[in-house]
Amino acid sequence: MKSSLFIRIGIAGVVGWSLIAPFTFNKPKVITPEKLDEPDITQVKPEVIEQPLHNVVLPKFAEIVDVKKKKAAFFNFLRPSVNQANSEILIERQAIKVMLDKISLEESLSALESELLVTLAKKYRVSRKFSQFQKLNELLLRVDIIPSPLVLVQAANESAWGTSRFARIGLNFFGIWCYQKGCGMVPKSRNEGANHEVAAFNSVNHAVERYLYNINTNSAYTVFRAIRGQLRAQNQPLQAQVLATGLLPYSERGTDYVLEITEMIRHNKAYLNVASAD
C-alpha cells in the first residue's frame, strides 16, 4: 500500500512540476493595453524640424481659427511690400515715358538718359538689337505694376494663406522656382531627374519684387503684358480680374486656375483694396 501511495505522489509531483515550470522559469512578459499603444522608441526616428532660411518673424497664420481674421491678417501683412514694389516700378515707368516722349519729338536723349535706357533694357531683358524707340516701347509694356488685389490673391492661393512650407521656411508666397543647387528648398514630391528648387528669399519685399519681375519679363506672360498694354492704351483701369486671364501659364491647371483666382478676387473684395490702378 505504501509503495503504491508513493508512486501516486511521485506521479502527481512530476505532473505538478511539469505544469508549474513554464510559468516560473519562462514567465512571459505581461503586455497591458497601454503598452500596446506605446511606440518602440528604438524604431522611431526623431522628427527633424526644418529651420527658416530667413530672419523674418511671420504671423502664425495656421493658428488663426477665425477665417475673417486670418484673411485680414494675411492681406495686411503682404500689402505694404506689394505697394512698395509697385511704387518703385512706377518711378521707372515714368522715366521711360519721359524718354519716349523725347524720342517721339525727335529729340536726343541725354547721356544720363541713354545710360538709364541701357540699364533698364538689360534689367527687363529687352533685345539690344532694338532701336531706342523700340526699346522704350517694349519697356513700356514690361515696366508696369500688377494690381495689388491680383498679387495678394495669388499669394494666398499659392501659399495656402501663408501656411505652406515654402512660405514659412523660404518666404516664397508665389511658388517661384529656381534652378541652381542650394538656391531654395527641394520639393518633397519632386520628380526623379528634376533639378528645380522652390526659391527662398531673405525678405518679403524681395519675394514680392521677384514675383513682379517674373511676370514682367518671362516670355510665358507675353499675353498678360499685352492685355495690360491694351488697357493702358485705352485709358482703362488695370482690373485684377481682367488681367488674371493672362495667367494661364502660371499653373498646370490652366483655365481652372484662372477661374479660381478670379473667384477669389470676387469673394475677398471686402479684404482687398479693390480700386483702379494709376
C-alpha positions in Angstrom: 0.0 0.0 0.0 2.8 2.4 0.9 4.6 1.7 -2.3 1.5 2.4 -4.4 0.9 5.6 -2.4 4.4 6.8 -3.0 4.0 6.1 -6.7 0.9 8.1 -6.9 2.5 11.0 -5.0 5.5 10.8 -7.3 3.4 10.9 -10.4 1.4 13.8 -9.1 4.6 15.6 -8.2 6.1 15.1 -11.6 2.9 16.3 -13.3 2.6 19.2 -11.0 6.2 20.3 -11.6 5.8 20.0 -15.3 2.8 22.3 -15.3 4.3 24.9 -13.0 7.8 25.0 -14.5 6.9 27.0 -17.7 5.3 29.8 -15.6 8.0 30.0 -13.0 11.2 29.8 -15.1 10.0 31.1 -18.5 7.5 33.7 -17.4 6.2 35.7 -20.4 6.0 39.5 -20.4 2.7 40.9 -19.4 1.5 43.3 -22.1 -1.1 45.8 -21.0 -3.4 47.7 -23.4 -1.4 50.8 -22.5 1.9 49.2 -23.6 0.4 48.1 -26.9 -0.1 51.8 -27.8 3.4 52.8 -26.8 5.8 53.2 -29.8 9.1 51.3 -29.8 11.5 54.2 -29.1 14.3 52.2 -30.7 12.5 52.3 -34.1 11.0 55.8 -34.1 13.2 58.4 -35.7 13.2 61.9 -34.2 11.3 64.5 -36.2 13.6 66.9 -38.0 12.3 70.5 -37.6 13.2 72.5 -40.7 14.6 75.8 -39.8 13.6 79.1 -41.6 16.0 80.4 -44.2 15.3 84.0 -43.1 15.1 86.2 -40.0 11.6 87.4 -40.6 9.0 86.9 -37.8 5.9 85.7 -39.6 2.4 85.8 -38.1 1.2 82.4 -37.1 -1.4 82.2 -39.8 -2.1 78.5 -39.1 -3.2 79.3 -35.5 -5.8 81.9 -36.6 -9.0 80.0 -36.5 -11.4 82.8 -37.4 -11.4 82.9 -41.3 -12.1 86.6 -41.5 -9.3 87.4 -39.1 -6.9 85.1 -41.0 -7.7 86.7 -44.3 -7.3 90.2 -43.0 -4.0 89.3 -41.2 -2.6 87.7 -44.4 -3.5 90.6 -46.8 -2.4 93.3 -44.3 0.9 91.5 -43.8 1.8 91.4 -47.5 0.1 94.6 -48.8 2.9 97.0 -47.7 5.5 95.0 -49.7 3.3 94.9 -52.8 2.6 98.6 -52.6 6.3 99.5 -52.2 7.3 97.3 -55.2 4.6 98.8 -57.4 5.7 102.3 -56.4 9.3 101.6 -57.4 8.1 100.3 -60.8 6.0 103.4 -61.4 9.1 105.5 -60.9 10.9 103.6 -63.6 7.9 103.7 -65.8 7.7 107.5 -65.6 11.3 107.8 -66.6 10.6 105.6 -69.6 7.6 107.7 -70.6 9.7 110.9 -70.5 12.4 109.4 -72.7 9.8 108.0 -75.1 8.2 111.5 -75.4 11.6 113.0 -76.3 12.4 110.3 -78.9 8.9 110.8 -80.4 9.7 114.5 -80.8 13.0 113.6 -82.4 14.9 114.9 -79.5 18.1 113.3 -78.4 18.4 111.6 -75.0 20.9 113.0 -72.5 24.0 110.9 -71.6 22.3 110.0 -68.3 19.1 109.0 -70.0 20.9 106.9 -72.6 22.7 105.1 -69.7 19.4 104.6 -67.9 17.9 103.2 -71.1 20.7 100.7 -71.4 20.4 99.7 -67.8 16.6 99.2 -67.9 16.7 97.3 -71.2 19.2 94.9 -69.7 17.3 94.6 -66.5 14.0 93.8 -68.2 15.5 91.6 -70.9 14.8 93.8 -73.9 16.8 93.0 -77.1 20.0 95.1 -77.6 19.3 95.0 -81.3 16.2 97.2 -80.9 16.4 100.9 -81.7 16.0 103.3 -78.8 12.4 103.8 -79.9 11.7 100.1 -80.0 13.4 99.5 -76.6 11.3 102.2 -75.0 8.0 100.9 -76.4 8.9 97.4 -75.2 9.9 98.7 -71.8 6.5 100.4 -71.5 4.9 97.0 -71.8 7.1 95.4 -69.3 7.7 98.1 -66.7 4.3 98.4 -65.2 2.5 97.5 -62.0 0.3 94.5 -61.2 -2.8 95.5 -59.2 -2.4 94.5 -55.5 -5.6 92.5 -55.4 -4.3 90.1 -58.0 -0.9 89.8 -56.3 -2.4 89.3 -52.9 -4.9 86.7 -54.1 -2.2 84.7 -56.0 -0.1 84.8 -52.8 -3.0 83.4 -50.8 -3.6 80.7 -53.3 0.0 79.6 -53.8 0.9 79.7 -50.1 -2.3 78.3 -48.6 -2.8 81.6 -46.8 0.8 81.7 -45.6 0.8 78.3 -44.0 2.7 76.3 -46.7 6.2 75.0 -46.0 7.7 77.2 -48.8 6.1 80.4 -47.3 7.2 79.6 -43.7 10.7 78.4 -44.5 11.6 80.5 -47.5 9.2 83.4 -47.7 8.1 82.1 -51.1 4.4 83.0 -51.3 4.2 82.6 -55.0 5.6 79.1 -55.8 8.6 80.6 -57.7 11.2 78.1 -58.9 14.9 78.4 -59.2 17.4 76.1 -60.9 20.8 76.4 -59.1 21.6 73.9 -56.4 21.0 75.4 -53.0 19.0 78.3 -54.3 16.0 77.3 -52.2 14.1 74.3 -50.9 13.9 70.9 -52.6 10.2 69.9 -53.1 9.4 66.6 -51.3 7.4 65.4 -54.3 10.0 66.5 -56.9 10.0 64.0 -59.9 13.1 61.8 -60.3 15.6 63.6 -62.5 14.2 67.1 -61.9 16.7 69.7 -60.6 14.5 72.6 -59.7 14.1 74.0 -56.3 11.5 76.4 -54.8 13.3 79.7 -54.4 14.0 81.1 -50.9 14.1 84.8 -50.0 15.5 86.7 -47.1 12.7 89.3 -47.0 9.1 89.7 -48.0 10.0 92.7 -50.2 12.5 90.5 -52.1 9.9 87.8 -52.7 7.3 90.3 -54.0 9.8 92.0 -56.2 10.8 88.7 -57.7 7.2 87.8 -58.4 6.5 91.1 -60.2 9.8 90.8 -62.2 8.9 87.3 -63.3 5.5 88.4 -64.6 7.1 91.4 -66.3 9.9 89.6 -68.1 9.1 85.9 -68.5 8.1 85.1 -72.1 5.3 82.9 -70.7 3.4 86.1 -69.7 3.6 87.9 -73.0 -0.2 87.7 -73.3 -0.6 89.1 -69.7 1.6 92.1 -70.7 -0.3 92.6 -73.9 -3.7 92.7 -72.1 -2.2 95.3 -69.6 -0.8 97.3 -72.5 -4.2 97.4 -74.2 -5.9 98.6 -71.0 -3.3 101.4 -70.7 -3.7 102.4 -74.4 -7.5 102.7 -73.9 -7.1 104.6 -70.6 -8.9 101.7 -68.8 -8.2 100.8 -65.2 -6.0 97.7 -64.6 -8.7 95.4 -63.3 -7.4 92.4 -61.5 -10.0 90.0 -62.8 -9.3 91.1 -66.4 -5.5 90.7 -66.0 -6.0 87.3 -64.4 -7.0 85.9 -67.8 -3.4 86.3 -68.9 -2.1 83.9 -66.2 -2.9 80.6 -67.9 0.7 79.6 -67.9 1.2 80.2 -64.2 -0.3 76.8 -63.3 -0.6 73.4 -64.9 -4.3 73.7 -64.1 -4.6 76.4 -66.8 -8.2 77.6 -67.1 -9.3 76.1 -63.8 -6.5 78.1 -62.1 -7.6 81.4 -63.7 -11.2 80.8 -62.7 -10.2 80.0 -59.1 -8.1 83.2 -58.9 -10.9 85.4 -60.3 -13.4 83.8 -57.9 -11.0 84.5 -55.0 -10.8 88.2 -56.1 -14.5 88.4 -56.2 -15.1 86.7 -52.8 -12.4 88.7 -51.0 -13.3 92.2 -52.1 -14.0 93.2 -48.5 -10.4 92.5 -47.6 -8.8 93.8 -50.8 -8.2 97.4 -51.7 -10.0 97.0 -55.0 -9.5 100.3 -56.7 -8.5 101.5 -60.2 -4.7 101.4 -60.7 -2.9 104.6 -61.7 
